[in-house]
Amino acid sequence: MGERMKLALIGFGVVGQGLARILLDKADELRNEQQFTGEIVAVATRSRGTLYQPNGLSIPKLLDAIGRGSLNQYPDEARLARNQDILTLIRECSADAVVECTHTDFQSGQPAADYCAAALESGKHVVLANKGPVAVAYAELRALAAKTGKRLLFEATVMAGTPCIRLAQTALAGCRIEEARGILNGTTNYILTQMEGGLSYADALADAQRLGYAEADPTADVSGRDAVGKLLILSQALFNRKLTIDQVAMTGITGITPADIEAARAAGERYKLIARVSREGCSVRPERIPTSDPLAAVSGATNAITYQTDLLGPVTLVGAGAGGIQTGFGLLADLLALPQ
Ligand SMILES: NC(=O)c1ccc[n+]([C@@H]2O[C@H](COP(=O)([O-])OP(=O)(O)OC[C@H]3O[C@@H](n4cnc5c(N)ncnc54)[C@H](OP(=O)(O)O)[C@@H]3O)[C@@H](O)[C@H]2O)c1
């Protein structure tokens, strides 16, 4: 593959554009310090068109086109193909790696799981921000990757680019991880932090929506479902154990009142939405933890995870859990880890 890696970006929203922006802004640094050049040859969206240019697409023109609403705004040029069927595009394009950053579906993992399978079957590495295929179809996709000699990497699916998967699988290799417990959803942590500052749940949620942390429909975050999805991924990555969403005990934060927050504070504790996973199982629920716990100090939309290990005891990682650039970096870290 040389030092130029050809990429197909499936999904070109906040995260896909974040990765493109990094590849553009850090092109010199990546080339000089990492001997890496990412060249985007294909981009696909659901409703804004697809593009394939075997000679490489211009990132400024891509960002300009999507900024104007559609990849169809990308200027015509020789060998440029538009609006292909996405599975055909994935199979037939010349990319070395497919970057999957379409919509997450925790029930079926689709259509992204099919996109990943098509990529692996056609000899391409797969790097994901999309949680669905890892949560639902990891074993099948991993077997396919082993069969085709390609890699399936997913650092960006949990805690954006904060390297919680690589820390566990690489830096802590040789330690036995007994349990992971973390704050894996920034929206709910932001809401709980604001409630500690005196806001009601409704006002804190409105604040989170105004700042773009929470969706117009915040159910996936506040119910705990988003954190559960991340636990499914951690269960696979840390313990090689497949769980389904209904196997996880889940309680969200909608029942937490200012009185609960105050009672915790009076006892020297804080409420956090804690996601836990071990070989025995997993849960997501609001827990009162002592202020001396490193997770208690994690405020706002920040994420954190503590790995309980046999040789080091607890190891805590704190960092961004969302954002286009932050998640784009998670994808970049995986791309840099691919064999060149
Ligand atoms: N944003 C974050 O901070 C963050 C962090 C970690 C992980 N993630 C995950 O990363 C993924 C992308 O997130 P995002 O924030 O970039 O979402 P987004 O802004 O909504 O963008 C999603 C992109 O995927 C495309 N898409 C959706 N369904 C598709 C399909 N069936 N086939 C082809 N393309 C499809 C969309 O096309 P249209 O524009 O035509 O709809 C759009 O280009 C999600 O799975 C998300 O859970 C996001």
The ligand as a Gaussian input file, in Angstrom:
#p B3LYP/6-31G(d) Opt

LIG

0 1
 N      -20.868000      12.606000      16.579000
 C      -20.145000      12.041000      17.534000
 O      -19.622000      12.702000      18.418000
 C      -19.925000      10.548000      17.533000
 C      -19.045000       9.976000      18.470000
 C      -18.793000       8.592000      18.425000
 C      -19.446000       7.809000      17.496000
 N      -20.337000       8.402000      16.622000
 C      -21.003000       7.542000      15.646000
 O      -20.481000       7.859000      14.359000
 C      -21.500000       7.704000      13.381000
 C      -21.632000       8.998000      12.591000
 O      -22.048000      10.029000      13.470000
 P      -22.272000      11.520000      12.938000
 O      -22.386000      12.367000      14.144000
 O      -21.277000      11.824000      11.894000
 O      -23.705000      11.371000      12.256000
 P      -24.361000      12.330000      11.156000
 O      -23.787000      13.697000      11.242000
 O      -25.832000      12.140000      11.270000
 O      -23.870000      11.711000       9.763000
 C      -24.247000      10.427000       9.352000
 C      -23.804000      10.229000       7.916000
 O      -24.108000       8.887000       7.536000
 C      -24.940000       8.916000       6.374000
 N      -25.826000       7.754000       6.432000
 C      -26.788000       7.501000       7.363000
 N      -27.381000       6.322000       7.099000
 C      -26.779000       5.845000       5.982000
 C      -26.945000       4.689000       5.190000
 N      -27.861000       3.780000       5.490000
 N      -26.135000       4.511000       4.104000
 C      -25.208000       5.429000       3.782000
 N      -24.990000       6.556000       4.487000
 C      -25.791000       6.747000       5.567000
 C      -25.669000      10.227000       6.431000
 O      -26.167000      10.560000       5.147000
 P      -27.277000      11.749000       4.999000
 O      -26.561000      13.015000       5.286000
 O      -27.696000      11.653000       3.589000
 O      -28.353000      11.433000       5.979000
 C      -24.536000      11.127000       6.909000
 O      -23.665000      11.423000       5.838000
 C      -22.765000       7.299000      14.127000
 O      -22.916000       5.912000      14.060000
 C      -22.496000       7.772000      15.546000
 O      -23.185000       6.997000      16.508000
 C      -20.574000       9.738000      16.619000

